[in-house]
Amino acid sequence: MNAATVPEAAFLIASLLFIFGLKRLSSPRSARSGNQLAAIGMALALGGAFLLPNMGHFGWILLAILIGTVPGWLLAKRVKMTAMPQMVSLFNGMGGACALFISLGEWLGGVSAGRDLGRVLPMLLGIVFGSISFTGSLVAFAKLQGLISEKPHRWPWQKTGNALLAAVILASSAAAASSQNEIWILLPAAAALLLGVAQVLPIGGADMPVVISVLNSCTGLAAAVTGFAMHNMSMIIAGTLVGAAGSLLTVLMCQAMNRSLARVIFGSFGLAPAGAAAAPGDQSMREIAAAECAIMMAYARKVIIVPGYGLAVAQAQHLVHELDQALEKRGVEVKYAVHPVAGRMPGHMNVLLAEANVPYPKLLDMEEINPEFDQADVALIIGANDVVNPAARTDVASPIYGMPILNADKAKNVVVIKRGSGAGFAGIENALFYNPKTRMLFGDAKKALQDLVTEVKAL
C-alpha cells in the first residue's frame, strides 16, 4: 500500500462502517453502537481527506472543522427530545449546504471549463438539490421550532410560480453548462434556493414527517452526485445510503398517511373541505377526574397507551413509564400503540419512550396493536389526535379519509389526556372525543400523568 492508496482505503473502511452503522440503527438495542460506528466512519473519512494528493490549507480546514464541531456537539448534547425533529431538519439542511458549496466551489474554481459532461452534470445536480434541501430544511426547522406558523402558507399563483422557478433552474443550468462565463451558475443556485422555500412553506405541520424524509433523501442525492463530481467514493456511498433510506422512509410515511407524495408536496392538511370540521352526533365532551380514571385503569385487565406529540411537549415520558409500572404491579397488562407518524418525525415516539427505559417489546406498531384494542378495557390517549380519529374510516369528506389509524375507539373505555378541545394538525375535529365511551382528562400531560400515578399508588 502506497501513499496514494491510503486515502482510498480509509474511504472504503469508512463506507463499510456507514453501512454497518445504518444496519444497527434498525433496532433500539443496537442503535447506540450503530451511531458510534457511523461516527468512527466519518472520522476516518475526514482523516483520509487530509491524505489526498495536493491537499493544502490545513489550518483553514482545521478551523472549519472546529467551527462545525463545537456548536454541533453542544446543540446535540443540549437538545430536548421534543426538539429533536427540528434538530434533524437543521442538520439535514447543513448537509444540503455542504453539497451546494462544494459543488459551487468546484464550478467557480474552473473545473467546469473543460465541459466534461461527466463532471458538469453531477455538479449542477449537487448545486440544485443541495440548494433545495438547504432552504427547504431551514423552513421546516422554522415551522417545527415555532418561528413561523405551522399552518400552510399559500399565495396566488403559487403552483405557477413554483413551475416557473423550476423552468428557470433548467434553462439557467443549460446556459451555465454551455457558457464560458462561470458566474452563470449563480442563477440556478439562487432559483433553487427560492424553490426550496416556496415548496415547503405551503406544507402544513401534519405533513412534516414526510417533508423531513423527502428533504433527507434530497440531501443524500446531493451528496452522492457531488461525490461523483469529485470522484470521492465515501461521499458517493454515504450519499446513496442517505438518499435510499430517505426515499424508502418517504414511501412508508405516505403509506401510513394514505397520501401520495404528490399530495404532500403540492397539497396539505389544514385545508379541510367545508363541513369537514364538524363532529357527528352529540357535540358534548365528557370529562373525568384523575381519581376516577386511576380506578378505571387499576382494576382493568388490559390498558393500551397511545402516545402523541402532546406527551413529547410535556416531557412526560418518564411519568408514563412510572404509570405503566404502577399498573403492572397490580396485574394490569400494559402495552403501547405507536402510529408511524405520531409526533414530528418517524420514530419520534419510539425514541422518546426508549429514553424513559420503556421496554421495546411493549412498543407495538399499528398492524400489531390494532387487533388488540377490542380486548382492551382502557385506551389511554396522551396528546394524540389525528392518528386516532375515526373520521379517517367513516367520513369521505374528511381530509384524512383513508388514512390508517389506531383503532382506539374499539376499546371498552377511552380516556384522552389533552390540554384543550382544539383540533389536531389536520385542523379538523376528532369524532372520538364525542363518543359516549370517551372521557376527557383536560390539562398538561405531565401534571395529569403525575396525578394518575399518585392515585394508582394510593389505591
C-alpha angles and dihedrals in degrees: 000000000000132000092269094057098046094080091048091050090050090050091049093051090045090052091051090050090052090053095046091044092052090049092053091050088070091081128048089221093061100026095099093054090044090055090049092050090052090049091052088049091053091049089052091049090052091047091050091052090060089058096053116119117266093016115154144150090069092165092059091045092052090047090052091049090051092048090052098040101051100053091037092054094045094047093048092048096047103037115114119231089246089059095048095100093056089044089055089050092049095049090045089053090052089055090054090048090053092053090047096051095041092052092041091050092050091049097047089044088070098254090127093057092094090059093224102170090207089066102027095056096050090048091051091049091047091052095047099042092039091053094048092047092047099053095031091055091048090054090048089050091050091050094048093044092051094243088125130018117279089219117104112273109214134175137179116286090009097150091042090052092050090049090051091050089052090050091050090051092052095044096044091045089055090047092049092050093051100038126086089214105093093197089077088080090072091069098062089041092054093045091050091050089054092046091055090056095042093049098051100038094072093051116097130225094261091066096047094104089059093042091053090051093048093049090046089055090047091053091050091051091049091051092047096051090045087055090053090052091051097037088237111154098195092053091050094050096041092046092048091050092050093044094048093045091048092049093050092047090050091055091049092049092049090051091049090053095038089232130127118235089244091058090051095048098039100028137033148206112251093063096092119178118253110284094015093110096063120096117221125246125353109024097199123105118216116222128211132198122236092244093054092046091050091054091048092054098037092058095041124107095215133019125186117199118207110198121202140171091283088067090054094047091052092046087227100141093111092051093050089054089049089052089048091053093046091053094047090053086061092052097260117145109229127192135167125231111209119190115209092240099037109132126007102306139018111287094013094130093044092054092044094052093041087057087059090051095248104165108256095227088065092060104087126184124229098270092051099044104038095077089054099058091083089063095044118107092199133019108198110200115195115193096326122129124153095035090064099037110125089205086083087069102034114025113074089186092059118104088227095050110139094020110135108245140183109266095230091142089069093065117103091244131016125202119187121197106203137153094226144339096274125129125260131246091294090060095234135114119259113235089202090071090063095046112122092236094051123097124191121221100193121203144066110325093231095054093041092052092046089054091049092050091050093048095046092050090048094056 
